[in-house]
Amino acid sequence: MTDPDKALKRAVKRLKSTGKPKEGERLRTGVDLGTASIIVTVVGEDGLPLATELQTAQVARDGLVVDYIGAVDITRRLVANLNKRLGVELETAAIAMPPGVNPVESGAHRHVVEASGLAVSRVLDEPTAAGSLLGIRQGVVVDIGGGTTGVSVFQDGEVVAVADEATGGTHVSLVLMGRYGLTFEQAEAMKQDESKRDEVSRAVLPVMQKMAGIVARHADGYPGPAYLVGGTSALKGIDKVFADELGRRVVIPPHPMMVTPLGIAVNDTNKTN
């Protein structure tokens, strides 16, 4: 199995550098249509990233595409960039949805990816994609996205329960907007400002506690650590908030924003349906 820490560090590096595919190598691609960004990742047969493309975007809300044309334009451009960088024509991709989303609602995601020139090989839920990358046998994967907090409970390597509730990074930004009189863009920038990390964490503590409460309700009675992934997991002190609420060990992998996109990519079967 690929070392997830090594793969995550490589995924971030591959935003700027490009690996060289082997002759005839079967590449796997993942498209993550998030609330705050679109990330397309390509991995080789060893599971390590060869190239990553990312663009901030507001084309989805609560896991569902709300700006179809915008999503197609951005995804098509990112895929074209990857084709050029790698010197290949990517053919397939896996996609992921929040837990509990039915196949009809996932149709827009599929159509966006197909419009970018890729056949969708697999559809899975986001925390499960993250868990498969991390190799989790026992525990809870918490994917804190822009709009929702998704939960997948793993027992003996199998997903036994899933849930998804509204509250994520966008709600953090809304709190900052109200508290400091900021625009949404300014609030997003404040979250990324290293010098403001302590101030942001204090201001949004109730939001972090609400996220932890969501997980506590759905993971009650199941053993194992809680693994936090998604960009909002980078908030300072969020691991302690969750540990206090859940009464269990909390793990945040390196570069948590890249866990789900990379997990999606390694689940591409590289076969058309």
GIFEN-V652883 format. One record per backbone hydrogen bond with DSSP energy under -0.5 kcal/mol. CO is the residue of the C=O (numbers start at 0). NH is the residue of the N-H. If there is no record, write none. Layout:
BEGIN
co->CO nh->NH
co->CO nh->NH
END
This chain:
BEGIN
co->1 nh->3
co->2 nh->6
co->3 nh->7
co->4 nh->8
co->5 nh->9
co->6 nh->10
co->7 nh->11
co->8 nh->12
co->9 nh->13
co->11 nh->14
co->12 nh->15
co->12 nh->16
co->13 nh->51
co->18 nh->20
co->21 nh->24
co->24 nh->26
co->27 nh->42
co->28 nh->93
co->29 nh->31
co->29 nh->40
co->30 nh->32
co->30 nh->95
co->31 nh->33
co->31 nh->38
co->35 nh->56
co->36 nh->33
co->37 nh->54
co->38 nh->31
co->39 nh->52
co->40 nh->29
co->41 nh->49
co->41 nh->50
co->42 nh->27
co->43 nh->46
co->47 nh->43
co->49 nh->18
co->50 nh->41
co->52 nh->39
co->54 nh->37
co->58 nh->65
co->58 nh->66
co->60 nh->63
co->63 nh->60
co->66 nh->70
co->67 nh->71
co->68 nh->72
co->69 nh->73
co->70 nh->74
co->71 nh->75
co->72 nh->76
co->73 nh->77
co->74 nh->78
co->75 nh->79
co->76 nh->80
co->77 nh->81
co->78 nh->82
co->79 nh->83
co->80 nh->84
co->81 nh->85
co->82 nh->86
co->82 nh->87
co->87 nh->89
co->90 nh->118
co->92 nh->120
co->92 nh->121
co->93 nh->30
co->94 nh->123
co->96 nh->125
co->97 nh->100
co->101 nh->104
co->101 nh->105
co->103 nh->106
co->104 nh->107
co->105 nh->109
co->106 nh->110
co->107 nh->111
co->108 nh->112
co->109 nh->113
co->110 nh->114
co->111 nh->115
co->112 nh->115
co->112 nh->117
co->113 nh->116
co->118 nh->92
co->118 nh->120
co->121 nh->94
co->123 nh->96
co->124 nh->128
co->125 nh->129
co->126 nh->130
co->127 nh->131
co->128 nh->132
co->129 nh->133
co->130 nh->134
co->130 nh->135
co->136 nh->156
co->137 nh->224
co->138 nh->153
co->139 nh->141
co->139 nh->226
co->140 nh->142
co->140 nh->151
co->141 nh->143
co->141 nh->228
co->142 nh->144
co->142 nh->149
co->143 nh->231
co->144 nh->168
co->145 nh->169
co->145 nh->170
co->146 nh->166
co->147 nh->144
co->147 nh->149
co->148 nh->164
co->149 nh->142
co->150 nh->162
co->151 nh->140
co->151 nh->153
co->152 nh->159
co->152 nh->160
co->153 nh->138
co->154 nh->157
co->157 nh->154
co->157 nh->159
co->160 nh->152
co->162 nh->150
co->164 nh->148
co->167 nh->170
co->167 nh->171
co->168 nh->172
co->169 nh->173
co->170 nh->174
co->171 nh->175
co->172 nh->176
co->173 nh->177
co->174 nh->178
co->175 nh->179
co->176 nh->180
co->176 nh->181
co->182 nh->186
co->183 nh->187
co->184 nh->188
co->185 nh->189
co->186 nh->190
co->187 nh->191
co->188 nh->192
co->189 nh->192
co->191 nh->193
co->192 nh->195
co->193 nh->196
co->195 nh->199
co->196 nh->200
co->197 nh->201
co->198 nh->202
co->199 nh->203
co->201 nh->204
co->203 nh->206
co->203 nh->207
co->204 nh->208
co->205 nh->209
co->206 nh->210
co->207 nh->211
co->208 nh->212
co->209 nh->213
co->210 nh->214
co->211 nh->215
co->212 nh->216
co->213 nh->217
co->214 nh->218
co->215 nh->219
co->218 nh->221
co->224 nh->139
co->225 nh->227
co->225 nh->250
co->226 nh->141
co->226 nh->228
co->227 nh->252
co->228 nh->143
co->229 nh->232
co->230 nh->233
co->231 nh->234
co->234 nh->237
co->236 nh->240
co->237 nh->241
co->238 nh->242
co->239 nh->243
co->240 nh->244
co->241 nh->245
co->242 nh->246
co->248 nh->225
co->250 nh->227
co->250 nh->252
co->252 nh->255
co->254 nh->257
co->255 nh->229
co->255 nh->258
co->255 nh->259
co->256 nh->260
co->257 nh->261
co->258 nh->262
co->259 nh->263
co->260 nh->264
co->261 nh->265
co->262 nh->266
co->263 nh->266
co->264 nh->267
END
